[in-house]
Amino acid sequence: MKKLSIIDIGSNSIKVLITNLNSKIYYDILCEEKVPFRMSQYMTPDQTLSEEGSKKLIDILSYFKHLSDYHQSKTILAIATEATRRLKNSEHILNQINQQLNIQVELLPGEMEAYYGYLATLHTIDLSDYLQIDIGGSSMEVVLVKNKKLINSISLPLGAIVTSKNFNLGDEITQEKSEAFKNFINSSFNDIPWLKDAIHLPIVGIGGTIRMISKIYRNLIGDNFKLQHQYILTCENFQTVYDMLAPLSLKDRLGVKGITKERADIVLGCLMTIRALMSYIDSKELVINRYGIRQGLIFKQLDLPTHSVLDYSLCNLLTHFKLDEHHNDRLKQSTLTLANQLGINDPSSVNILKTISKLHQIGQVISYQNVNKHTFHLLMNVQVNGLTPKEQLMCAYTVKLLDRFNIKLEHANVLNEPDLAHCKKLSLILQLASYLTALKQEFTSLHVKENNIQIQFSHPIPSIYIGKLETLSKLYTEVFNKKLMIH
């Protein structure tokens, strides 16, 4: 086991991520923190970082080093990106950091920023072909991915701080500003010849301002589910947020739910870039990636198995909760087999069933009492990569239904009544598969008929199990119109 601290000196903030690397395959996040630091505010007219800026930068890094010491992380991997690359005194600043804190900072080239962002998507979102955009404060990395392979990438000095400043996007957006920006950004896209190979592809979006736009939209529609990874925004969604923000002054923007003080003046620089790119390649949707360079650097340290994104995430979570990665493999297979016999085999349902069969007992790490309740709350808050937010919410509700079959839908802006009805089907499948897995010595076969499900046992089973199956049979009759027949 190795502990590693990753420090990312960006243009709008400085971030630290402290992780445990387990057996070169899996990892735990021990600590993640961000301190706002708009580097351009401390730049002198000759493009050097002022003494005040240097002191503040070193003070923040000193704090992060203390965090690393507290977590007993002896290895610090520090990187700096476009904003630092542009400083004329960057070498002097990095030498200061090394001398005072014994932290060596790597000045990361733009193409490596793009590569680490690509790794972060490759191992957390199960897409094959897409265009990735990482909009920071000072730069924008664009990556074309085909068949999960990085085909082309470019780093442009067109981050949200830069475009917002150059086109005065910190205040109300006039028609003249909008047209000038559109002409400029499309001209920049024209200079990237391989963008034509991204026509109609989905876009994967990385960066804090992109995630903030997602929060603004979700607050607008009353979506109160916290998890953002793999949330999908359409062109129409971006237009909705743009129409709301464009007429507002900076002061009024700060009153919009979801906007942070640190990004209020640059949000439209990011949003208008995304809208232009989606229009340029005729992309219908943007998929949020909550990860970025730091997670990409973690994946670079690991010898990753050839699992799917979801399977790797489930194994990583089981390791985190100190359960064997093969925990509940038999139950998973039984659950998927039963679901297939019942005609439930669409990719989304399969992913949900995989997840709940592997993770439905993780609530035990809190207490064996009320285990389903604890698992529900963990699934509401612990990120499972490879699932959309809606799929993960359905996982949580499917587990909740194990305790009480008639529950109130509390996330009506994400799930509807048909979704809840589907969760009931998945919950019943998991329950029956669990009983049959527990009775593996006696269980011989299961056959789904038109009006019933025939379950064959080779030996008599305990009467308590018979009672449980009879209770379950009533619910199967209600939901599937099939009675359980025990032989």
C-alpha positions in Angstrom: 0.0 0.0 0.0 1.4 3.4 -1.0 0.1 6.8 -0.1 0.3 9.6 -2.7 -0.5 13.3 -2.6 -1.4 15.0 -5.9 -1.3 18.8 -6.0 -2.7 20.6 -9.1 -1.8 24.3 -9.4 -4.5 25.6 -11.7 -5.5 29.1 -12.9 -8.6 29.5 -10.7 -7.7 27.3 -7.7 -5.2 24.9 -6.2 -6.3 21.4 -5.4 -4.9 18.5 -3.5 -6.0 14.8 -3.6 -4.5 12.3 -1.2 -4.9 8.7 -2.1 -4.1 5.1 -1.0 -2.9 3.0 -3.8 -3.8 -0.6 -3.0 -1.9 -3.5 -4.6 -1.3 -1.5 -7.8 -4.9 -2.0 -8.9 -7.3 -0.2 -6.6 -7.3 3.1 -4.8 -9.0 5.0 -2.0 -9.4 8.8 -1.7 -8.4 9.8 1.8 -8.7 13.6 1.3 -9.7 16.1 -1.4 -9.5 19.8 -0.9 -9.6 23.0 -3.0 -8.4 26.5 -2.2 -9.5 29.4 -4.6 -6.5 31.1 -6.2 -7.1 33.3 -9.3 -3.5 33.5 -10.5 -4.2 36.3 -13.0 -5.2 38.6 -10.1 -1.6 38.5 -8.9 0.1 38.9 -12.3 2.1 42.1 -13.0 1.9 43.9 -16.4 5.1 42.1 -17.5 3.4 38.7 -17.0 5.2 37.7 -13.8 3.7 36.5 -10.5 3.9 39.3 -7.9 5.5 38.8 -4.5 2.1 38.8 -2.9 1.0 36.1 -5.3 4.1 34.0 -4.6 3.6 34.2 -0.8 -0.1 33.2 -1.1 0.8 30.3 -3.5 3.5 29.0 -1.1 1.2 29.4 1.9 -1.5 27.3 0.2 1.1 24.6 -0.8 2.4 24.7 2.8 -1.1 23.9 4.0 -1.4 21.0 1.5 2.0 19.7 2.7 0.7 19.7 6.3 -2.3 17.7 5.1 0.0 15.2 3.4 2.0 14.8 6.6 -1.2 14.3 8.6 -2.2 11.5 6.3 1.3 10.1 6.4 1.7 10.6 2.6 5.4 10.8 2.0 5.2 11.1 -1.8 3.9 14.4 -3.3 3.3 14.7 -7.0 2.8 18.4 -7.9 1.9 19.7 -11.3 1.2 23.2 -12.7 -0.7 23.9 -15.8 -1.3 26.7 -18.4 -1.5 29.7 -16.0 1.9 28.9 -14.6 3.4 28.0 -18.0 2.6 31.6 -19.1 4.5 33.2 -16.2 7.8 34.8 -17.2 9.1 34.0 -13.8 7.7 30.5 -13.6 11.2 28.9 -13.1 11.9 31.2 -10.2 8.6 30.5 -8.6 9.0 26.7 -8.9 12.6 27.0 -7.4 11.1 28.9 -4.5 8.6 26.2 -3.8 11.3 23.6 -4.0 13.6 25.4 -1.7 11.0 26.4 0.9 8.8 23.3 0.9 10.9 20.6 -0.7 8.1 20.1 -3.3 9.2 19.7 -6.9 6.5 21.0 -9.2 6.3 19.6 -12.8 5.3 22.2 -15.4 2.8 20.0 -17.3 2.7 20.5 -21.1 -0.7 21.0 -22.6 -0.7 17.7 -24.4 -0.1 15.9 -21.1 -3.0 17.8 -19.5 -5.1 16.4 -22.4 -3.7 12.9 -21.9 -4.4 12.7 -18.1 -7.9 14.0 -18.7 -8.4 11.3 -21.3 -7.3 8.7 -18.7 -9.8 10.1 -16.2 -12.6 9.5 -18.7 -11.3 6.2 -20.1 -11.6 4.5 -16.6 -14.7 6.2 -15.3 -17.1 6.6 -18.3 -18.0 3.7 -20.5 -18.0 5.5 -23.9 -16.2 4.3 -27.0 -16.2 7.3 -29.4 -16.4 10.9 -28.1 -14.9 14.4 -28.1 -13.6 15.5 -24.7 -13.2 19.1 -23.7 -11.5 20.2 -20.4 -12.1 23.9 -19.9 -9.9 25.4 -17.2 -9.3 29.0 -16.4 -6.4 29.6 -18.8 -6.5 26.8 -21.3 -8.9 24.4 -23.0 -7.9 20.8 -23.9 -9.7 19.1 -26.7 -9.3 15.3 -27.2 -10.8 13.1 -30.0 -11.3 9.5 -28.8 -12.3 6.6 -31.2 -12.7 3.0 -29.9 -11.5 4.2 -26.5 -8.1 5.2 -28.1 -6.8 8.8 -28.0 -6.6 9.8 -31.7 -5.8 13.5 -31.5 -5.5 16.2 -28.9 -4.7 19.9 -28.6 -4.3 22.5 -25.8 -5.5 26.0 -26.6 -5.0 29.1 -24.4 -8.8 29.7 -24.4 -9.8 28.9 -20.8 -12.9 30.5 -19.3 -10.9 33.3 -17.5 -9.2 34.2 -20.8 -12.3 34.3 -23.0 -14.4 36.0 -20.3 -11.8 38.8 -20.0 -11.2 39.2 -23.7 -14.9 39.5 -24.6 -16.1 41.1 -21.4 -18.4 38.2 -20.6 -18.4 39.0 -16.8 -21.4 41.2 -17.2 -24.6 41.3 -19.4 -24.2 39.6 -22.8 -25.2 41.9 -25.7 -25.9 40.7 -29.2 -22.6 42.3 -30.3 -20.6 40.4 -27.6 -22.3 37.1 -28.6 -21.6 37.5 -32.3 -18.0 38.6 -31.7 -17.4 35.6 -29.4 -19.1 33.1 -31.8 -17.0 34.3 -34.8 -13.8 34.1 -32.8 -14.4 30.6 -31.3 -15.6 29.1 -34.6 -12.4 30.5 -36.2 -10.4 28.7 -33.5 -12.3 25.5 -34.2 -11.6 25.9 -37.9 -7.9 25.7 -37.2 -8.3 22.1 -35.8 -8.7 20.0 -39.0 -9.5 16.7 -37.2 -12.6 18.2 -35.5 -14.5 17.1 -38.7 -13.9 13.5 -37.4 -16.0 14.4 -34.3 -19.2 15.2 -36.2 -22.3 14.0 -34.2 -20.2 12.5 -31.4 -21.1 13.1 -27.8 -18.9 15.5 -25.8 -17.4 14.6 -22.4 -16.9 17.8 -20.3 -14.3 18.2 -17.6 -13.7 21.1 -15.3 -15.2 22.9 -12.3 -17.1 25.5 -14.3 -18.7 22.8 -16.5 -19.9 21.0 -13.3 -21.2 24.3 -12.0 -23.3 24.8 -15.1 -24.7 21.3 -14.5 -25.6 22.3 -10.9 -27.3 25.5 -12.1 -29.5 23.6 -14.5 -30.3 20.8 -12.0 -31.3 23.4 -9.4 -33.4 25.1 -12.0 -35.5 21.9 -12.6 -35.6 20.9 -9.0 -33.2 18.0 -9.3 -31.8 17.5 -5.7 -29.7 14.4 -6.3 -26.1 15.2 -5.5 -24.1 12.9 -7.8 -22.9 14.6 -11.0 -20.7 12.0 -12.8 -22.2 11.0 -16.1 -25.0 13.5 -15.9 -26.1 14.4 -19.4 -26.9 17.9 -20.6 -28.5 18.5 -24.0 -28.1 21.6 -26.3 -31.5 22.7 -25.1 -30.4 22.5 -21.4 -27.4 24.7 -22.1 -29.6 27.1 -24.0 -31.9 27.3 -20.9 -29.0 28.2 -18.6 -27.6 30.7 -21.2 -31.0 32.4 -21.6 -31.2 32.8 -17.8 -27.7 34.1 -17.2 -27.0 36.2 -20.3 -29.2 39.2 -19.4 -27.8 39.3 -15.8 -25.2 41.6 -14.3 -22.4 40.0 -12.3 -24.1 41.1 -9.1 -27.4 39.5 -10.2 -25.6 36.3 -11.3 -24.4 35.8 -7.8 -28.0 35.3 -6.7 -28.5 32.3 -9.0 -28.6 29.1 -7.1 -25.6 26.9 -7.9 -23.2 29.8 -8.9 -20.1 30.2 -6.8 -18.4 33.6 -6.2 -15.2 32.3 -7.7 -16.7 31.4 -11.0 -19.6 33.8 -11.5 -17.6 36.1 -13.8 -16.3 33.3 -16.0 -19.3 30.9 -16.3 -20.5 32.4 -19.6 -17.1 32.1 -21.1 -17.3 28.4 -20.5 -20.9 28.0 -21.4 -20.6 29.9 -24.7 -17.6 27.8 -25.7 -19.5 24.6 -25.1 -22.6 25.8 -27.0 -20.4 26.8 -29.9 -18.6 23.4 -29.9 -21.8 21.4 -29.7 -23.1 23.4 -32.7 -19.9 23.1 -34.6 -19.8 19.3 -34.5 -23.6 18.9 -34.3 -23.4 17.1 -30.9 -26.6 16.4 -29.1 -25.3 16.0 -25.6 -22.5 16.6 -23.1 -21.6 14.0 -20.5 -20.3 15.4 -17.2 -17.0 13.9 -16.0 -16.5 14.9 -12.3 -12.9 13.7 -12.5 -9.9 15.3 -14.2 -6.1 15.5 -14.2 -5.6 14.4 -10.6 -7.6 11.2 -11.1 -5.8 10.6 -14.5 -2.5 10.8 -12.6 -3.8 8.2 -10.2 -4.7 5.8 -13.0 -1.2 6.4 -14.5 0.3 4.9 -11.3 -1.9 1.8 -11.4 -1.8 -1.5 -13.3 -5.5 -1.5 -14.2 -7.3 -4.8 -15.0 -9.2 -5.1 -18.2 -12.6 -4.8 -16.5 -15.5 -2.7 -17.8 -15.7 0.7 -16.1 -18.6 -0.5 -13.9 -16.9 -3.8 -12.9 -13.7 -2.0 -12.0 -15.6 0.6 -9.9 -17.6 -2.2 -8.1 -14.4 -4.1 -7.3 -12.7 -0.9 -6.1 -15.6 -0.1 -3.8 -15.7 -3.6 -2.4 -12.0 -3.3 -1.7 -12.7 0.1 0.0 -15.3 -1.5 2.2 -12.9 -4.4 3.0 -14.9 -7.0 1.1 -13.4 -9.4 -1.3 -13.7 -8.3 -4.9 -15.4 -11.6 -5.8 -18.0 -11.0 -3.0 -21.5 -12.0 -4.2 -20.3 -13.1 -7.6 -22.6 -16.1 -7.4 -25.5 -13.9 -6.4 -24.7 -11.5 -9.3 -24.9 -14.4 -11.8 -28.1 -15.8 -10.3 -29.7 -12.3 -10.4 -28.8 -11.7 -14.0 -30.0 -15.2 -15.1 -33.3 -14.8 -13.4 -33.8 -11.3 -14.8 -33.0 -12.6 -18.3 -35.6 -15.4 -18.0 -38.1 -12.7 -17.0 -37.3 -10.7 -20.1 -35.3 -7.9 -18.3 -32.0 -7.7 -20.0 -31.6 -4.2 -21.3 -28.1 -2.7 -20.6 -29.4 -0.2 -18.0 -31.2 -2.9 -16.0 -28.2 -5.2 -16.2 -26.0 -2.5 -14.8 -28.4 -1.8 -11.9 -28.7 -5.5 -11.1 -24.9 -6.0 -11.2 -24.5 -3.1 -8.8 -27.1 -4.1 -6.3 -26.2 -7.7 -6.3 -22.6 -6.8 -5.5 -23.2 -3.9 -3.1 -26.5 -4.4 -1.4 -24.8 -5.4 1.8 -22.2 -2.6 2.1 -24.4 -0.9 4.7 -22.9 -3.5 7.1 -19.8 -1.2 7.4 -22.1 1.1 9.4 -24.1 -1.5 11.3 -25.7 -4.9 10.6 -28.9 -3.5 12.0 -30.9 -1.6 9.4 -28.4 -2.7 6.7 -30.7 -1.9 3.8 -31.3 1.6 5.1 -27.5 2.2 5.5 -26.9 0.8 2.0 -29.5 3.1 0.6 -27.7 6.2 2.0 -24.3 5.0 0.9 -25.6 4.5 -2.7 -27.1 8.0 -2.6 -23.6 9.4 -1.8 -20.8 7.1 -3.0 -20.0 7.4 -6.6 -20.3 4.2 -8.7 -18.6 4.9 -12.0 -20.3 3.3 -15.1 -23.7 4.3 -13.9 -25.7 7.5 -14.8 -27.0 9.4 -11.8 -30.5 8.1 -12.6 -29.3 4.5 -12.6 -27.5 5.0 -9.3 -30.6 6.5 -7.8 -32.6 3.5 -9.0 -30.0 1.2 -7.4 -30.6 3.0 -4.1 -34.4 2.7 -4.4 -34.2 -0.9 -5.4 -32.3 -1.7 -2.1 -34.8 0.5 -0.1 -37.6 -1.7 -1.5 -36.1 -4.7 0.2 -37.4 -3.4 3.5 -40.7 -2.0 2.5 -42.4 -2.6 -0.8 -44.7 0.4 -0.8 -42.6 3.6 -0.5 -43.0 7.2 -1.4 -41.0 8.5 -4.4 -38.9 11.4 -3.0 -37.0 12.2 -6.2 -39.8 12.9 -8.5 -37.7 15.3 -10.6 -35.4 12.4 -11.5 -37.5 9.3 -11.3 -41.1 8.8 -12.3 -43.7 6.2 -11.2 -42.8 3.8 -14.1 -39.1 4.0 -12.9 -40.3 3.1 -9.3 -42.3 0.2 -10.7 -39.2 -1.0 -12.5 -37.2 -0.8 -9.3 -39.9 -3.0 -7.7 -39.3 -5.7 -10.3 -35.5 -5.5 -9.8 -35.9 -5.7 -6.1 -38.0 -8.8 -6.3 -35.5 -10.4 -8.6 -32.7 -9.7 -6.2 -34.7 -11.1 -3.2 -35.5 -14.4 -5.0 -32.0 -14.8 -6.3 -30.7 -14.2 -2.7 -32.9 -16.9 -1.3 -31.9 -19.4 -4.0 -28.2 -18.6 -3.6 -28.6 -19.2 0.2 -30.2 -22.6 -0.7 -27.6 -23.5 -3.3 -27.2 -27.0 -1.8 -30.9 -27.8 -2.2 -31.8 -25.7 -5.3 -31.7 -27.5 -8.6 -33.6 -25.5 -11.2 -35.9 -22.6 -12.1 -38.2 -22.3 -15.0 -40.3 -19.2 -15.9 -43.7 -20.1 -17.3 -46.5 -18.0 -18.7 -48.4 -17.8 -15.3 -45.9 -19.1 -12.8 -42.2 -19.6 -11.9 -41.4 -23.3 -11.2 -38.6 -23.7 -8.5 -37.2 -27.2 -8.0 -35.4 -28.3 -4.8 -33.6 -31.7 -4.4 -34.2 -31.8 -0.7 -36.7 -30.3 1.8 -35.9 -26.8 2.8 -36.4 -25.1 6.2 -40.0 -24.1 6.7 -38.9 -20.5 7.4 -37.6 -20.3 3.8 -40.9 -21.7 2.6 -42.7 -18.9 4.4 -40.4 -16.3 2.9 -41.0 -17.7 -0.6 -44.7 -17.8 -0.1 -44.7 -14.1 1.0 -42.5 -13.3 -2.0 -44.9 -15.2 -4.3 -47.7 -12.8 -3.5 -45.5 -9.9 -4.7 -44.5 -11.8 -7.8 -48.1 -12.3 -8.6 -48.8 -8.6 -8.1 -45.8 -7.3 -10.1 -45.1 -10.0 -12.7 -48.4 -11.8 -12.7 -46.5 -15.0 -12.0 -46.9 -17.2 -8.9 -43.9 -19.0 -7.4 -44.4 -22.7 -7.4 -42.1 -24.7 -5.1 -41.4 -28.4 -5.7 
